Amino acid sequence: MLEKIKAWCRDNKTSVCALEKQCGLGNGTIGGWEKSTPRVDSLIAVSKATGLSIDDLIGQAVVEKE
């Protein structure tokens, strides 16, 4: 998840710190997700700010039922 967020920041010429501020998160919050599980509201905020789905952020493939 952290690598996807960092890649998004690189592609959009912004910093993780700036993204945290945009999402209303404290400094170092996103980096802390490397060792802990993010809160759902924080994950939703990052999803909205980046346009990445929560499934994309957490690396879950969406499986469609036939």
N, CA, C and O atoms as a Tripos MOL2 file, in Angstrom:
@<TRIPOS>MOLECULE
protein
  264   263    66     0     0
PROTEIN
NO_CHARGES

@<TRIPOS>ATOM
      1 N           0.8260   -1.1810    0.0000 N.3       1 MET1
      2 CA          0.0000    0.0000    0.0000 C.3       1 MET1
      3 C           0.8760    1.2520    0.0000 C.2       1 MET1
      4 O           0.6280    2.1860   -0.7620 O.2       1 MET1
      5 N           1.8680    1.2690    0.8290 N.am      2 LEU2
      6 CA          2.7290    2.4460    0.9370 C.3       2 LEU2
      7 C           3.4330    2.7360   -0.3860 C.2       2 LEU2
      8 O           3.5780    3.8950   -0.7740 O.2       2 LEU2
      9 N           3.8680    1.6910   -1.0720 N.am      3 GLU3
     10 CA          4.5470    1.8900   -2.3520 C.3       3 GLU3
     11 C           3.6070    2.4770   -3.4000 C.2       3 GLU3
     12 O           4.0260    3.2960   -4.2190 O.2       3 GLU3
     13 N           2.3450    2.0660   -3.3810 N.am      4 LYS4
     14 CA          1.3740    2.6180   -4.3320 C.3       4 LYS4
     15 C           1.1380    4.1000   -4.0600 C.2       4 LYS4
     16 O           1.0130    4.8950   -4.9920 O.2       4 LYS4
     17 N           1.0790    4.4630   -2.7980 N.am      5 ILE5
     18 CA          0.8760    5.8700   -2.4410 C.3       5 ILE5
     19 C           2.1020    6.6910   -2.8310 C.2       5 ILE5
     20 O           1.9690    7.7870   -3.3760 O.2       5 ILE5
     21 N           3.2890    6.1690   -2.5560 N.am      6 LYS6
     22 CA          4.5170    6.8780   -2.9350 C.3       6 LYS6
     23 C           4.6100    7.0310   -4.4460 C.2       6 LYS6
     24 O           5.0250    8.0810   -4.9370 O.2       6 LYS6
     25 N           4.2260    5.9960   -5.1890 N.am      7 ALA7
     26 CA          4.2480    6.0650   -6.6530 C.3       7 ALA7
     27 C           3.2630    7.1240   -7.1470 C.2       7 ALA7
     28 O           3.5700    7.8770   -8.0710 O.2       7 ALA7
     29 N           2.0850    7.1780   -6.5330 N.am      8 TRP8
     30 CA          1.1000    8.1890   -6.9150 C.3       8 TRP8
     31 C           1.6700    9.5860   -6.6630 C.2       8 TRP8
     32 O           1.5200   10.4830   -7.4920 O.2       8 TRP8
     33 N           2.3160    9.7600   -5.5250 N.am      9 CYS9
     34 CA          2.9110   11.0630   -5.1940 C.3       9 CYS9
     35 C           3.9900   11.4400   -6.2080 C.2       9 CYS9
     36 O           4.0410   12.5860   -6.6540 O.2       9 CYS9
     37 N           4.8520   10.4900   -6.5760 N.am     10 ARG10
     38 CA          5.8890   10.7590   -7.5870 C.3      10 ARG10
     39 C           5.2490   11.1590   -8.9180 C.2      10 ARG10
     40 O           5.6490   12.1420   -9.5430 O.2      10 ARG10
     41 N           4.2540   10.3850   -9.3380 N.am     11 ASP11
     42 CA          3.5950   10.6480  -10.6230 C.3      11 ASP11
     43 C           2.8840   11.9970  -10.6420 C.2      11 ASP11
     44 O           2.7440   12.6170  -11.6970 O.2      11 ASP11
     45 N           2.4390   12.4460   -9.4770 N.am     12 ASN12
     46 CA          1.6890   13.6970   -9.3840 C.3      12 ASN12
     47 C           2.5130   14.8410   -8.8150 C.2      12 ASN12
     48 O           1.9850   15.8910   -8.4470 O.2      12 ASN12
     49 N           3.8240   14.6120   -8.7520 N.am     13 LYS13
     50 CA          4.7790   15.6450   -8.3100 C.3      13 LYS13
     51 C           4.3690   16.3030   -7.0000 C.2      13 LYS13
     52 O           4.3360   17.5280   -6.8770 O.2      13 LYS13
     53 N           4.0620   15.4640   -6.0370 N.am     14 THR14
     54 CA          3.7350   15.9420   -4.6970 C.3      14 THR14
     55 C           4.4610   15.0610   -3.6880 C.2      14 THR14
     56 O           5.0400   14.0360   -4.0490 O.2      14 THR14
     57 N           4.4270   15.4570   -2.4560 N.am     15 SER15
     58 CA          5.0850   14.6690   -1.4140 C.3      15 SER15
     59 C           4.0410   13.9320   -0.5850 C.2      15 SER15
     60 O           2.8640   14.2910   -0.5720 O.2      15 SER15
     61 N           4.4950   12.9120    0.0950 N.am     16 VAL16
     62 CA          3.6050   12.1890    0.9990 C.3      16 VAL16
     63 C           3.1230   13.1420    2.0890 C.2      16 VAL16
     64 O           1.9680   13.0730    2.5100 O.2      16 VAL16
     65 N           3.9920   14.0190    2.5400 N.am     17 CYS17
     66 CA          3.6260   15.0010    3.5660 C.3      17 CYS17
     67 C           2.5000   15.9110    3.0750 C.2      17 CYS17
     68 O           1.5570   16.1920    3.8150 O.2      17 CYS17
     69 N           2.6000   16.3680    1.8300 N.am     18 ALA18
     70 CA          1.5480   17.2240    1.2640 C.3      18 ALA18
     71 C           0.2340   16.4590    1.1430 C.2      18 ALA18
     72 O          -0.8350   17.0160    1.3890 O.2      18 ALA18
     73 N           0.3110   15.1930    0.7690 N.am     19 LEU19
     74 CA         -0.8890   14.3610    0.6810 C.3      19 LEU19
     75 C          -1.5140   14.1890    2.0590 C.2      19 LEU19
     76 O          -2.7340   14.2550    2.2080 O.2      19 LEU19
     77 N          -0.6750   13.9680    3.0640 N.am     20 GLU20
     78 CA         -1.1920   13.8440    4.4350 C.3      20 GLU20
     79 C          -1.9410   15.1100    4.8430 C.2      20 GLU20
     80 O          -3.0290   15.0330    5.4120 O.2      20 GLU20
     81 N          -1.3650   16.2610    4.5550 N.am     21 LYS21
     82 CA         -2.0210   17.5300    4.8960 C.3      21 LYS21
     83 C          -3.3440   17.6680    4.1600 C.2      21 LYS21
     84 O          -4.3450   18.0810    4.7450 O.2      21 LYS21
     85 N          -3.3500   17.3240    2.8800 N.am     22 GLN22
     86 CA         -4.5640   17.4090    2.0700 C.3      22 GLN22
     87 C          -5.6660   16.5120    2.6390 C.2      22 GLN22
     88 O          -6.8500   16.8380    2.5510 O.2      22 GLN22
     89 N          -5.2680   15.3900    3.2170 N.am     23 CYS23
     90 CA         -6.2290   14.4260    3.7620 C.3      23 CYS23
     91 C          -6.5840   14.7010    5.2190 C.2      23 CYS23
     92 O          -7.4380   14.0260    5.7940 O.2      23 CYS23
     93 N          -5.9270   15.6920    5.8120 N.am     24 GLY24
     94 CA         -6.1800   15.9890    7.2160 C.3      24 GLY24
     95 C          -5.5120   15.0120    8.1660 C.2      24 GLY24
     96 O          -5.9610   14.8220    9.2970 O.2      24 GLY24
     97 N          -4.4400   14.3940    7.6980 N.am     25 LEU25
     98 CA         -3.7080   13.4190    8.5080 C.3      25 LEU25
     99 C          -2.4680   14.0690    9.1040 C.2      25 LEU25
    100 O          -1.9380   15.0370    8.5590 O.2      25 LEU25
    101 N          -2.0200   13.5360   10.2110 N.am     26 GLY26
    102 CA         -0.8180   14.0400   10.8480 C.3      26 GLY26
    103 C           0.4310   13.6640   10.0770 C.2      26 GLY26
    104 O           0.4370   12.6930    9.3200 O.2      26 GLY26
    105 N           1.4910   14.4370   10.2730 N.am     27 ASN27
    106 CA          2.7690   14.1660    9.6300 C.3      27 ASN27
    107 C           3.2760   12.7820   10.0380 C.2      27 ASN27
    108 O           3.3490   12.4710   11.2270 O.2      27 ASN27
    109 N           3.6200   11.9640    9.0640 N.am     28 GLY28
    110 CA          4.1420   10.6290    9.3350 C.3      28 GLY28
    111 C           3.0830    9.5470    9.4110 C.2      28 GLY28
    112 O           3.4090    8.3740    9.5880 O.2      28 GLY28
    113 N           1.8160    9.9250    9.2790 N.am     29 THR29
    114 CA          0.7420    8.9400    9.3840 C.3      29 THR29
    115 C           0.8460    7.8800    8.2960 C.2      29 THR29
    116 O           0.8160    6.6830    8.5830 O.2      29 THR29
    117 N           0.9670    8.3200    7.0490 N.am     30 ILE30
    118 CA          1.0120    7.3630    5.9370 C.3      30 ILE30
    119 C           2.2520    6.4840    6.0400 C.2      30 ILE30
    120 O           2.1660    5.2770    5.8140 O.2      30 ILE30
    121 N           3.3900    7.0570    6.3720 N.am     31 GLY31
    122 CA          4.6050    6.2650    6.5490 C.3      31 GLY31
    123 C           4.4700    5.2280    7.6480 C.2      31 GLY31
    124 O           5.0710    4.1560    7.5800 O.2      31 GLY31
    125 N           3.6760    5.5510    8.6630 N.am     32 GLY32
    126 CA          3.4510    4.6220    9.7660 C.3      32 GLY32
    127 C           2.6510    3.3980    9.3670 C.2      32 GLY32
    128 O           2.6350    2.3960   10.0820 O.2      32 GLY32
    129 N           1.9870    3.4810    8.2180 N.am     33 TRP33
    130 CA          1.1940    2.3390    7.7570 C.3      33 TRP33
    131 C           2.0600    1.1640    7.3360 C.2      33 TRP33
    132 O           1.5590    0.0610    7.1180 O.2      33 TRP33
    133 N           3.3560    1.4020    7.2220 N.am     34 GLU34
    134 CA          4.2690    0.3060    6.8990 C.3      34 GLU34
    135 C           4.2960   -0.7100    8.0440 C.2      34 GLU34
    136 O           4.5010   -1.9030    7.8190 O.2      34 GLU34
    137 N           4.0890   -0.2270    9.2660 N.am     35 LYS35
    138 CA          4.1690   -1.0950   10.4420 C.3      35 LYS35
    139 C           2.8350   -1.2810   11.1420 C.2      35 LYS35
    140 O           2.7280   -2.0910   12.0630 O.2      35 LYS35
    141 N           1.8120   -0.5400   10.7170 N.am     36 SER36
    142 CA          0.5140   -0.6550   11.3840 C.3      36 SER36
    143 C          -0.6010   -0.5830   10.3500 C.2      36 SER36
    144 O          -0.3760   -0.2200    9.1950 O.2      36 SER36
    145 N          -1.7790   -0.9280   10.7770 N.am     37 THR37
    146 CA         -2.9480   -0.9090    9.9050 C.3      37 THR37
    147 C          -3.5970    0.4680    9.9570 C.2      37 THR37
    148 O          -3.8390    1.0030   11.0390 O.2      37 THR37
    149 N          -3.8790    1.0450    8.7880 N.am     38 PRO38
    150 CA         -4.5020    2.3720    8.7850 C.3      38 PRO38
    151 C          -5.9470    2.3240    9.2560 C.2      38 PRO38
    152 O          -6.6240    1.3040    9.1260 O.2      38 PRO38
    153 N          -6.4080    3.4400    9.8040 N.am     39 ARG39
    154 CA         -7.8230    3.5550   10.1600 C.3      39 ARG39
    155 C          -8.6260    3.6680    8.8730 C.2      39 ARG39
    156 O          -8.1440    4.1920    7.8690 O.2      39 ARG39
    157 N          -9.8400    3.1760    8.9170 N.am     40 VAL40
    158 CA        -10.6880    3.1870    7.7270 C.3      40 VAL40
    159 C         -10.9230    4.6110    7.2280 C.2      40 VAL40
    160 O         -10.8600    4.8580    6.0240 O.2      40 VAL40
    161 N         -11.1920    5.5450    8.1310 N.am     41 ASP41
    162 CA        -11.4510    6.9200    7.6920 C.3      41 ASP41
    163 C         -10.2230    7.5490    7.0380 C.2      41 ASP41
    164 O         -10.3570    8.3540    6.1170 O.2      41 ASP41
    165 N          -9.0420    7.1940    7.5010 N.am     42 SER42
    166 CA         -7.8110    7.7020    6.8900 C.3      42 SER42
    167 C          -7.6170    7.1090    5.4970 C.2      42 SER42
    168 O          -7.2200    7.8060    4.5630 O.2      42 SER42
    169 N          -7.8970    5.8330    5.3730 N.am     43 LEU43
    170 CA         -7.7770    5.1590    4.0860 C.3      43 LEU43
    171 C          -8.7660    5.7390    3.0730 C.2      43 LEU43
    172 O          -8.4290    5.9150    1.9020 O.2      43 LEU43
    173 N          -9.9740    6.0320    3.5200 N.am     44 ILE44
    174 CA        -10.9820    6.6480    2.6540 C.3      44 ILE44
    175 C         -10.5150    8.0290    2.2020 C.2      44 ILE44
    176 O         -10.6760    8.3850    1.0340 O.2      44 ILE44
    177 N          -9.9420    8.8060    3.1110 N.am     45 ALA45
    178 CA         -9.4540   10.1460    2.7660 C.3      45 ALA45
    179 C          -8.3640   10.0750    1.7000 C.2      45 ALA45
    180 O          -8.3650   10.8700    0.7600 O.2      45 ALA45
    181 N          -7.4420    9.1360    1.8370 N.am     46 VAL46
    182 CA         -6.3730    8.9820    0.8490 C.3      46 VAL46
    183 C          -6.9540    8.5110   -0.4830 C.2      46 VAL46
    184 O          -6.5310    8.9710   -1.5440 O.2      46 VAL46
    185 N          -7.9020    7.6120   -0.4310 N.am     47 SER47
    186 CA         -8.5580    7.1280   -1.6440 C.3      47 SER47
    187 C          -9.2230    8.2750   -2.3990 C.2      47 SER47
    188 O          -9.0830    8.3850   -3.6170 O.2      47 SER47
    189 N          -9.9360    9.1140   -1.6850 N.am     48 LYS48
    190 CA        -10.6130   10.2540   -2.3170 C.3      48 LYS48
    191 C          -9.6090   11.2500   -2.8840 C.2      48 LYS48
    192 O          -9.8090   11.7740   -3.9790 O.2      48 LYS48
    193 N          -8.5440   11.5120   -2.1570 N.am     49 ALA49
    194 CA         -7.5560   12.5040   -2.5900 C.3      49 ALA49
    195 C          -6.7590   12.0400   -3.8090 C.2      49 ALA49
    196 O          -6.3880   12.8520   -4.6570 O.2      49 ALA49
    197 N          -6.5010   10.7480   -3.8930 N.am     50 THR50
    198 CA         -5.6680   10.2240   -4.9730 C.3      50 THR50
    199 C          -6.4690    9.7000   -6.1590 C.2      50 THR50
    200 O          -5.9490    9.5860   -7.2690 O.2      50 THR50
    201 N          -7.7310    9.3840   -5.9170 N.am     51 GLY51
    202 CA         -8.5350    8.7710   -6.9710 C.3      51 GLY51
    203 C          -8.2830    7.2830   -7.1030 C.2      51 GLY51
    204 O          -8.8220    6.6350   -8.0000 O.2      51 GLY51
    205 N          -7.4640    6.7370   -6.2120 N.am     52 LEU52
    206 CA         -7.2140    5.2960   -6.1960 C.3      52 LEU52
    207 C          -8.2870    4.6310   -5.3460 C.2      52 LEU52
    208 O          -8.6480    5.1390   -4.2850 O.2      52 LEU52
    209 N          -8.7910    3.5020   -5.8100 N.am     53 SER53
    210 CA         -9.7970    2.8070   -5.0110 C.3      53 SER53
    211 C          -9.1340    2.1960   -3.7810 C.2      53 SER53
    212 O          -7.9210    1.9860   -3.7550 O.2      53 SER53
    213 N          -9.9270    1.9210   -2.7870 N.am     54 ILE54
    214 CA         -9.3910    1.2710   -1.5900 C.3      54 ILE54
    215 C          -8.8370   -0.0940   -1.9590 C.2      54 ILE54
    216 O          -7.8030   -0.5050   -1.4330 O.2      54 ILE54
    217 N          -9.5110   -0.8020   -2.8600 N.am     55 ASP55
    218 CA         -8.9980   -2.0940   -3.3230 C.3      55 ASP55
    219 C          -7.6140   -1.9330   -3.9470 C.2      55 ASP55
    220 O          -6.7210   -2.7420   -3.6950 O.2      55 ASP55
    221 N          -7.4340   -0.8880   -4.7620 N.am     56 ASP56
    222 CA         -6.1180   -0.6290   -5.3620 C.3      56 ASP56
    223 C          -5.0820   -0.3300   -4.2840 C.2      56 ASP56
    224 O          -3.9560   -0.8260   -4.3380 O.2      56 ASP56
    225 N          -5.4660    0.4780   -3.3130 N.am     57 LEU57
    226 CA         -4.5260    0.8560   -2.2550 C.3      57 LEU57
    227 C          -4.0670   -0.3420   -1.4380 C.2      57 LEU57
    228 O          -2.8840   -0.4640   -1.1180 O.2      57 LEU57
    229 N          -4.9920   -1.2190   -1.1030 N.am     58 ILE58
    230 CA         -4.6250   -2.3500   -0.2440 C.3      58 ILE58
    231 C          -4.1990   -3.5740   -1.0360 C.2      58 ILE58
    232 O          -3.8190   -4.5950   -0.4620 O.2      58 ILE58
    233 N          -4.2650   -3.4670   -2.3730 N.am     59 GLY59
    234 CA         -3.7650   -4.5570   -3.2060 C.3      59 GLY59
    235 C          -4.7170   -5.7160   -3.3640 C.2      59 GLY59
    236 O          -4.2870   -6.8430   -3.6120 O.2      59 GLY59
    237 N          -5.9970   -5.4620   -3.2250 N.am     60 GLN60
    238 CA         -6.9850   -6.5190   -3.3890 C.3      60 GLN60
    239 C          -7.4960   -6.5090   -4.8200 C.2      60 GLN60
    240 O          -7.9110   -5.4730   -5.3410 O.2      60 GLN60
    241 N          -7.4610   -7.6630   -5.4380 N.am     61 ALA61
    242 CA         -8.0190   -7.7870   -6.7840 C.3      61 ALA61
    243 C          -9.5240   -7.9720   -6.6640 C.2      61 ALA61
    244 O         -10.0070   -8.7300   -5.8240 O.2      61 ALA61
    245 N         -10.2450   -7.2760   -7.5070 N.am     62 VAL62
    246 CA        -11.6940   -7.4140   -7.5190 C.3      62 VAL62
    247 C         -12.0390   -8.6070   -8.3950 C.2      62 VAL62
    248 O         -11.6650   -8.6580   -9.5670 O.2      62 VAL62
    249 N         -12.7530   -9.5640   -7.8190 N.am     63 VAL63
    250 CA        -13.1430  -10.7640   -8.5500 C.3      63 VAL63
    251 C         -14.6230  -10.6610   -8.8620 C.2      63 VAL63
    252 O         -15.4570  -10.5430   -7.9650 O.2      63 VAL63
    253 N         -14.9330  -10.7080  -10.1410 N.am     64 GLU64
    254 CA        -16.3300  -10.6290  -10.5450 C.3      64 GLU64
    255 C         -16.9260  -12.0190  -10.5790 C.2      64 GLU64
    256 O         -16.3060  -12.9620  -11.0690 O.2      64 GLU64
    257 N         -18.1470  -12.1400  -10.0470 N.am     65 LYS65
    258 CA        -18.8490  -13.4190  -10.0850 C.3      65 LYS65
    259 C         -19.5230  -13.5660  -11.4360 C.2      65 LYS65
    260 O         -20.0000  -12.5980  -12.0270 O.2      65 LYS65
    261 N         -19.5470  -14.7980  -11.9060 N.am     66 GLU66
    262 CA        -20.1950  -15.0500  -13.1990 C.3      66 GLU66
    263 C         -21.6830  -15.1530  -13.0380 C.2      66 GLU66
    264 O         -22.3970  -15.3630  -14.0190 O.2      66 GLU66
@<TRIPOS>BOND
     1     1     2 1
     2     2     3 1
     3     3     4 2
     4     3     5 am
     5     5     6 1
     6     6     7 1
     7     7     8 2
     8     7     9 am
     9     9    10 1
    10    10    11 1
    11    11    12 2
    12    11    13 am
    13    13    14 1
    14    14    15 1
    15    15    16 2
    16    15    17 am
    17    17    18 1
    18    18    19 1
    19    19    20 2
    20    19    21 am
    21    21    22 1
    22    22    23 1
    23    23    24 2
    24    23    25 am
    25    25    26 1
    26    26    27 1
    27    27    28 2
    28    27    29 am
    29    29    30 1
    30    30    31 1
    31    31    32 2
    32    31    33 am
    33    33    34 1
    34    34    35 1
    35    35    36 2
    36    35    37 am
    37    37    38 1
    38    38    39 1
    39    39    40 2
    40    39    41 am
    41    41    42 1
    42    42    43 1
    43    43    44 2
    44    43    45 am
    45    45    46 1
    46    46    47 1
    47    47    48 2
    48    47    49 am
    49    49    50 1
    50    50    51 1
    51    51    52 2
    52    51    53 am
    53    53    54 1
    54    54    55 1
    55    55    56 2
    56    55    57 am
    57    57    58 1
    58    58    59 1
    59    59    60 2
    60    59    61 am
    61    61    62 1
    62    62    63 1
    63    63    64 2
    64    63    65 am
    65    65    66 1
    66    66    67 1
    67    67    68 2
    68    67    69 am
    69    69    70 1
    70    70    71 1
    71    71    72 2
    72    71    73 am
    73    73    74 1
    74    74    75 1
    75    75    76 2
    76    75    77 am
    77    77    78 1
    78    78    79 1
    79    79    80 2
    80    79    81 am
    81    81    82 1
    82    82    83 1
    83    83    84 2
    84    83    85 am
    85    85    86 1
    86    86    87 1
    87    87    88 2
    88    87    89 am
    89    89    90 1
    90    90    91 1
    91    91    92 2
    92    91    93 am
    93    93    94 1
    94    94    95 1
    95    95    96 2
    96    95    97 am
    97    97    98 1
    98    98    99 1
    99    99   100 2
   100    99   101 am
   101   101   102 1
   102   102   103 1
   103   103   104 2
   104   103   105 am
   105   105   106 1
   106   106   107 1
   107   107   108 2
   108   107   109 am
   109   109   110 1
   110   110   111 1
   111   111   112 2
   112   111   113 am
   113   113   114 1
   114   114   115 1
   115   115   116 2
   116   115   117 am
   117   117   118 1
   118   118   119 1
   119   119   120 2
   120   119   121 am
   121   121   122 1
   122   122   123 1
   123   123   124 2
   124   123   125 am
   125   125   126 1
   126   126   127 1
   127   127   128 2
   128   127   129 am
   129   129   130 1
   130   130   131 1
   131   131   132 2
   132   131   133 am
   133   133   134 1
   134   134   135 1
   135   135   136 2
   136   135   137 am
   137   137   138 1
   138   138   139 1
   139   139   140 2
   140   139   141 am
   141   141   142 1
   142   142   143 1
   143   143   144 2
   144   143   145 am
   145   145   146 1
   146   146   147 1
   147   147   148 2
   148   147   149 am
   149   149   150 1
   150   150   151 1
   151   151   152 2
   152   151   153 am
   153   153   154 1
   154   154   155 1
   155   155   156 2
   156   155   157 am
   157   157   158 1
   158   158   159 1
   159   159   160 2
   160   159   161 am
   161   161   162 1
   162   162   163 1
   163   163   164 2
   164   163   165 am
   165   165   166 1
   166   166   167 1
   167   167   168 2
   168   167   169 am
   169   169   170 1
   170   170   171 1
   171   171   172 2
   172   171   173 am
   173   173   174 1
   174   174   175 1
   175   175   176 2
   176   175   177 am
   177   177   178 1
   178   178   179 1
   179   179   180 2
   180   179   181 am
   181   181   182 1
   182   182   183 1
   183   183   184 2
   184   183   185 am
   185   185   186 1
   186   186   187 1
   187   187   188 2
   188   187   189 am
   189   189   190 1
   190   190   191 1
   191   191   192 2
   192   191   193 am
   193   193   194 1
   194   194   195 1
   195   195   196 2
   196   195   197 am
   197   197   198 1
   198   198   199 1
   199   199   200 2
   200   199   201 am
   201   201   202 1
   202   202   203 1
   203   203   204 2
   204   203   205 am
   205   205   206 1
   206   206   207 1
   207   207   208 2
   208   207   209 am
   209   209   210 1
   210   210   211 1
   211   211   212 2
   212   211   213 am
   213   213   214 1
   214   214   215 1
   215   215   216 2
   216   215   217 am
   217   217   218 1
   218   218   219 1
   219   219   220 2
   220   219   221 am
   221   221   222 1
   222   222   223 1
   223   223   224 2
   224   223   225 am
   225   225   226 1
   226   226   227 1
   227   227   228 2
   228   227   229 am
   229   229   230 1
   230   230   231 1
   231   231   232 2
   232   231   233 am
   233   233   234 1
   234   234   235 1
   235   235   236 2
   236   235   237 am
   237   237   238 1
   238   238   239 1
   239   239   240 2
   240   239   241 am
   241   241   242 1
   242   242   243 1
   243   243   244 2
   244   243   245 am
   245   245   246 1
   246   246   247 1
   247   247   248 2
   248   247   249 am
   249   249   250 1
   250   250   251 1
   251   251   252 2
   252   251   253 am
   253   253   254 1
   254   254   255 1
   255   255   256 2
   256   255   257 am
   257   257   258 1
   258   258   259 1
   259   259   260 2
   260   259   261 am
   261   261   262 1
   262   262   263 1
   263   263   264 2
@<TRIPOS>SUBSTRUCTURE
     1 MET1         2 RESIDUE 1 A MET
     2 LEU2         6 RESIDUE 1 A LEU
     3 GLU3        10 RESIDUE 1 A GLU
     4 LYS4        14 RESIDUE 1 A LYS
     5 ILE5        18 RESIDUE 1 A ILE
     6 LYS6        22 RESIDUE 1 A LYS
     7 ALA7        26 RESIDUE 1 A ALA
     8 TRP8        30 RESIDUE 1 A TRP
     9 CYS9        34 RESIDUE 1 A CYS
    10 ARG10       38 RESIDUE 1 A ARG
    11 ASP11       42 RESIDUE 1 A ASP
    12 ASN12       46 RESIDUE 1 A ASN
    13 LYS13       50 RESIDUE 1 A LYS
    14 THR14       54 RESIDUE 1 A THR
    15 SER15       58 RESIDUE 1 A SER
    16 VAL16       62 RESIDUE 1 A VAL
    17 CYS17       66 RESIDUE 1 A CYS
    18 ALA18       70 RESIDUE 1 A ALA
    19 LEU19       74 RESIDUE 1 A LEU
    20 GLU20       78 RESIDUE 1 A GLU
    21 LYS21       82 RESIDUE 1 A LYS
    22 GLN22       86 RESIDUE 1 A GLN
    23 CYS23       90 RESIDUE 1 A CYS
    24 GLY24       94 RESIDUE 1 A GLY
    25 LEU25       98 RESIDUE 1 A LEU
    26 GLY26      102 RESIDUE 1 A GLY
    27 ASN27      106 RESIDUE 1 A ASN
    28 GLY28      110 RESIDUE 1 A GLY
    29 THR29      114 RESIDUE 1 A THR
    30 ILE30      118 RESIDUE 1 A ILE
    31 GLY31      122 RESIDUE 1 A GLY
    32 GLY32      126 RESIDUE 1 A GLY
    33 TRP33      130 RESIDUE 1 A TRP
    34 GLU34      134 RESIDUE 1 A GLU
    35 LYS35      138 RESIDUE 1 A LYS
    36 SER36      142 RESIDUE 1 A SER
    37 THR37      146 RESIDUE 1 A THR
    38 PRO38      150 RESIDUE 1 A PRO
    39 ARG39      154 RESIDUE 1 A ARG
    40 VAL40      158 RESIDUE 1 A VAL
    41 ASP41      162 RESIDUE 1 A ASP
    42 SER42      166 RESIDUE 1 A SER
    43 LEU43      170 RESIDUE 1 A LEU
    44 ILE44      174 RESIDUE 1 A ILE
    45 ALA45      178 RESIDUE 1 A ALA
    46 VAL46      182 RESIDUE 1 A VAL
    47 SER47      186 RESIDUE 1 A SER
    48 LYS48      190 RESIDUE 1 A LYS
    49 ALA49      194 RESIDUE 1 A ALA
    50 THR50      198 RESIDUE 1 A THR
    51 GLY51      202 RESIDUE 1 A GLY
    52 LEU52      206 RESIDUE 1 A LEU
    53 SER53      210 RESIDUE 1 A SER
    54 ILE54      214 RESIDUE 1 A ILE
    55 ASP55      218 RESIDUE 1 A ASP
    56 ASP56      222 RESIDUE 1 A ASP
    57 LEU57      226 RESIDUE 1 A LEU
    58 ILE58      230 RESIDUE 1 A ILE
    59 GLY59      234 RESIDUE 1 A GLY
    60 GLN60      238 RESIDUE 1 A GLN
    61 ALA61      242 RESIDUE 1 A ALA
    62 VAL62      246 RESIDUE 1 A VAL
    63 VAL63      250 RESIDUE 1 A VAL
    64 GLU64      254 RESIDUE 1 A GLU
    65 LYS65      258 RESIDUE 1 A LYS
    66 GLU66      262 RESIDUE 1 A GLU
